């Protein structure tokens, strides 16, 4: 009976574990897409960066003066687990919520998704839009 000892066995196991860890996406914490909010005379516009998120994986809701964006970006493996040198983008579910002012007409909210950017239009109520009133000055 012969006993062989491989002095590099532990190193190989560590390398295999490190390779597996580096090739799996980080899904332990939710990611948060970047958002811009712009106010114009007639509306508030919310733009959210959602690259590689499919339209069917996006949910937009307005309830109780709160705008909520929910979604999921899936990590798709293309066959093998090898080949990745670095995985920095976040994957998994996200949720962003924003308070909507009472000046917004929540019945007329609209959304558009193009080139990885979700644009949500929150029109202002007519009473909230700035008005210009011309005042006649009389000479006395």
C-alpha positions in Angstrom: 0.0 0.0 0.0 1.4 3.3 -1.0 0.3 6.7 0.4 0.8 9.7 -1.8 0.6 13.2 -0.6 -0.2 16.1 -2.9 1.3 19.3 -1.3 -0.7 21.5 -3.8 -4.1 19.9 -3.1 -5.2 22.7 -0.7 -4.0 25.4 -3.0 -6.1 23.8 -5.9 -9.2 23.7 -3.7 -8.7 27.3 -2.8 -8.3 28.3 -6.4 -11.4 26.4 -7.4 -13.5 28.1 -4.6 -12.1 31.5 -5.6 -13.0 30.9 -9.3 -16.5 29.9 -8.4 -17.0 32.9 -6.1 -15.7 35.4 -8.7 -17.9 33.9 -11.5 -21.2 34.2 -9.6 -23.0 37.5 -9.6 -23.5 39.4 -6.3 -27.1 39.0 -5.5 -27.0 39.3 -1.7 -28.0 42.9 -1.6 -30.5 44.7 -3.8 -29.1 47.1 -6.4 -30.5 50.6 -6.9 -30.7 52.1 -10.4 -29.6 55.7 -10.9 -32.5 58.2 -11.2 -32.8 61.8 -12.4 -35.9 63.8 -11.5 -36.7 66.9 -13.6 -39.4 69.4 -13.0 -40.9 71.4 -15.9 -43.7 73.8 -16.0 -46.2 71.0 -16.8 -44.8 67.9 -15.2 -42.3 66.0 -13.2 -40.1 63.6 -15.2 -38.3 60.6 -13.6 -35.6 58.9 -15.7 -34.2 55.6 -14.4 -31.2 53.8 -15.9 -32.2 50.2 -16.3 -29.7 48.6 -18.8 -30.3 44.9 -19.6 -33.6 44.9 -17.8 -36.4 43.5 -19.9 -39.6 45.5 -20.1 -41.6 42.6 -18.7 -39.4 42.7 -15.6 -40.3 46.3 -14.8 -43.2 47.4 -12.6 -44.3 51.0 -12.1 -47.0 51.9 -9.6 -48.4 55.1 -8.1 -50.3 54.6 -4.9 -51.0 56.9 -1.9 -48.8 59.7 -3.3 -45.9 57.3 -3.7 -44.2 56.3 -7.0 -42.6 52.8 -6.8 -40.3 51.3 -9.4 -39.7 47.6 -9.1 -37.8 45.2 -11.3 -35.3 42.5 -11.7 -32.1 42.3 -13.7 -31.2 38.6 -14.4 -27.7 37.3 -14.6 -27.6 35.2 -17.7 -24.8 32.7 -18.2 -23.9 31.9 -21.7 -22.9 28.3 -21.3 -20.0 27.9 -19.1 -19.0 29.5 -15.9 -15.5 30.3 -17.0 -14.4 33.3 -19.0 -15.4 36.1 -16.7 -12.6 38.3 -15.5 -14.7 40.7 -13.5 -18.4 41.1 -12.6 -19.1 44.5 -11.2 -22.6 45.2 -12.2 -25.4 44.4 -9.7 -28.0 41.8 -10.5 -31.2 40.8 -8.9 -34.2 42.7 -7.7 -34.5 46.4 -7.1 -37.1 48.8 -5.6 -37.1 52.6 -5.6 -39.8 54.7 -4.0 -40.4 58.4 -4.3 -43.0 60.7 -2.7 -45.2 62.3 -5.2 -46.4 65.9 -4.4 -50.2 66.4 -4.3 -49.8 68.8 -7.3 -49.4 65.7 -9.5 -52.4 64.2 -11.3 -51.8 60.5 -10.5 -54.6 59.5 -12.9 -52.5 60.6 -15.9 -49.1 59.1 -15.2 -47.3 57.7 -18.2 -44.1 55.7 -18.8 -41.9 54.9 -21.8 -38.9 52.5 -22.0 -36.3 53.1 -24.6 -32.6 52.2 -24.9 -32.4 51.0 -21.3 -33.9 54.2 -19.8 -37.3 54.2 -18.2 -39.0 57.7 -18.4 -42.0 58.3 -16.2 -44.1 61.4 -16.8 -46.1 62.8 -13.9 -48.3 65.6 -15.2 -49.2 68.4 -12.8 -52.8 69.2 -12.1 -54.2 72.3 -13.9 -54.5 74.1 -10.6 -50.8 73.6 -9.8 -49.5 74.9 -13.1 -48.1 78.5 -13.0 -50.5 81.0 -14.5 -49.8 84.5 -15.7 -52.4 87.0 -14.9 -52.3 90.3 -16.7 -53.3 93.2 -14.5 -54.7 96.3 -16.1 -53.3 99.5 -14.6 -55.7 102.4 -14.6 -54.6 106.0 -14.5 -56.2 108.2 -12.0 
